[in-house]
């Protein structure tokens, strides 16, 4: 069997791969927030970590949803690098593996 040129396969940067490492849990978000220096710097919203730490019981759930949405948006940047626009698996008479076996067809 002849080898396919490596340029025919999509590649991810090391940083992209690390994004797929694991899901971010609510507990991880809380721990990270509470590890921050409370009054050090204001965020882009004009609030510092102290506000979020003090109001965690009230806004923690919404804050976690927001952080998870930010992470999901990062995936939107990575996915186009690994998912092709041509749906090779939905071409009549073709198998999904045909795309990797015959990249120039």
C-alpha positions, 0 to 999 in steps of 0.5 A: 500500500502506498503512503499518503502524503502527510499534507493531505491530513488536517493538523492541529497545533499543540495549543488546539489539542490541549483545548480538547483535554477535558471539560471544565466543571463548575467546581473548577471554575469556582476554585479558579475564581476563588484563587484570584486576588479579590481586589487586584484588577478590574475586569473589562466589565468594571468588576473585580474578582471580589464581586464574583466571590462575594456573590457566588451563591447568587450568580455562580450558576450563571457565571459558570454558564458564561465561562462554559459558553466562552470555552464553547466559542473557542471550540468554534475557532478550532473545529473549522481546522479539523472539520472539512466543509465538504460532507464526504460521508454523505456522498451517495455510493461512498463510504466515510473512509473513502475521504481519508483513503482517496483525498484527491477524489 
